Amino acid sequence: MTPGVFEYHRPKAVDEVLALLGQLGDDAKVLAGGHSLVPMMKLRLAEPAHLIDINAIDALRGIRQDGAAIIIGAATTQAEVIASDLLVAKCSILPEAAAQIADPQVRNCATVGGNCANGDPGNDDPAIMMALDASYVLRSQGGERQVAARDFYEGVYATVLADNELLTEIRIPTPAAGVGMSYQKIKRKVGDYAIAAAAVTLAMADGRCADAAIALTNVGDTALFSSAAADAIKGTSVDAAAIDAAAQAAMAAAAPAEDLRGTVAYRTAMAGQMTRRAIVQALSRATGS
Ligand SMILES: Cc1cc2nc3c(=O)[nH]c(=O)nc-3n(C[C@H](O)[C@H](O)[C@H](O)COP(=O)(O)OP(=O)(O)OC[C@H]3O[C@@H](n4cnc5c(N)ncnc54)[C@H](O)[C@@H]3O)c2cc1C
């Protein structure tokens, strides 16, 4: 259970990271919190010849308001997300979900960028970023591009991130005042990945759902954005029938594998149940009831 041999790099600036990635390509891996990558290296499921540690780069850390967007630096830790007054006030779904990721020791190192870039369907941030319609800023020596979270994931540990690209920050359109949001996660025990989880954002106007977004964690090869589940509540008063229709749509979108966390039938049912709970809490927050 020891990793293979690798060369360790600790650049002090983003440009140095980009130069190393440009030069080393798929021989290199970015090291952020290390709480997904290092276990994979110990199991020899990843054997990068070079590790590029980004933890000495202050420009990749921090949470700030930038015009109409909230920006989270890729190397910002989950502990920093929990402690962010800006996120607690304007985007509470992120600190609430971060508090359900692993344990305090892991959260002190684990980063938002690592969670989003990793491509593990068990990671919690991707579904939340989909529900928030966040974009990922990807930089290489050739320039910068922004990819919507909803378009980033291709399969288990497969994303559109190229070998020479670094995720530098996550851009979240600041949710309007009155948007309700909720992340509901069922897990076997504290610190475990989700059996299933659902992220919901919704806005009400004149007693009707004016907008909604719903995404699921760990019930498919990637986080799943379900337009059908959101469509089931849009335009409705979000009554019991609409919530039931959304839960049914979420279950139809779910395609979990059977594993130690449960059977396909159980995990599919939990995708529906988490969707229900998240809609009910988001609605209560949107209406202040
Ligand atoms: C006991 C335990 C329980 C856990 N439970 C949960 C849980 O319930 N929910 C959950 O979501 N996670 C959980 N995790 C995983 C944890 O959140 C990881 O930290 C996270 O998956 C990866 O973040 P990291 O900063 O550690 O990234 P790393 O492990 O350093 O990197 C992960 C991958 O992302 C790449 N990468 C990292 N940063 C960047 C970047 N800026 N640009 C490009 N590529 C990058 C790396 O090259 C690597 O391929 C758990 C981990 C442990 C050890």
The ligand as a Gaussian input file, in Angstrom:
#p B3LYP/6-31G(d) Opt

LIG

0 1
 C      -12.393000       9.074000       4.441000
 C      -12.799000       9.929000       3.269000
 C      -14.149000      10.198000       3.088000
 C      -14.551000      10.988000       2.012000
 N      -15.883000      11.281000       1.872000
 C      -16.274000      12.088000       0.880000
 C      -17.649000      12.440000       0.726000
 O      -18.533000      12.027000       1.476000
 N      -17.982000      13.280000      -0.301000
 C      -17.041000      13.782000      -1.159000
 O      -17.406000      14.538000      -2.046000
 N      -15.750000      13.453000      -1.046000
 C      -15.337000      12.631000      -0.045000
 N      -14.018000      12.306000       0.076000
 C      -13.085000      12.776000      -0.964000
 C      -12.532000      14.140000      -0.624000
 O      -13.529000      15.134000      -0.654000
 C      -11.425000      14.479000      -1.642000
 O      -10.626000      15.364000      -1.003000
 C      -11.888000      14.996000      -2.985000
 O      -12.528000      13.963000      -3.684000
 C      -10.698000      15.432000      -3.876000
 O      -10.208000      16.668000      -3.456000
 P       -8.673000      16.847000      -3.150000
 O       -8.441000      18.282000      -2.950000
 O       -8.276000      15.946000      -2.056000
 O       -8.027000      16.400000      -4.542000
 P       -6.838000      15.420000      -4.889000
 O       -7.028000      14.103000      -4.234000
 O       -5.547000      16.107000      -4.669000
 O       -7.070000      15.287000      -6.470000
 C       -8.162000      14.551000      -6.991000
 C       -8.083000      14.562000      -8.519000
 O       -8.379000      15.859000      -9.030000
 C       -7.247000      16.392000      -9.740000
 N       -7.167000      17.811000      -9.381000
 C       -7.208000      18.317000      -8.120000
 N       -7.203000      19.665000      -8.179000
 C       -7.152000      19.991000      -9.485000
 C       -7.121000      21.237000     -10.178000
 N       -7.177000      22.405000      -9.528000
 N       -7.068000      21.213000     -11.527000
 C       -7.036000      20.040000     -12.191000
 N       -7.070000      18.827000     -11.598000
 C       -7.124000      18.818000     -10.256000
 C       -6.042000      15.577000      -9.284000
 O       -5.026000      15.546000     -10.256000
 C       -6.688000      14.212000      -9.059000
 O       -6.841000      13.538000     -10.289000
 C      -13.595000      11.518000       1.122000
 C      -12.234000      11.236000       1.313000
 C      -11.836000      10.461000       2.370000
 C      -10.371000      10.179000       2.561000

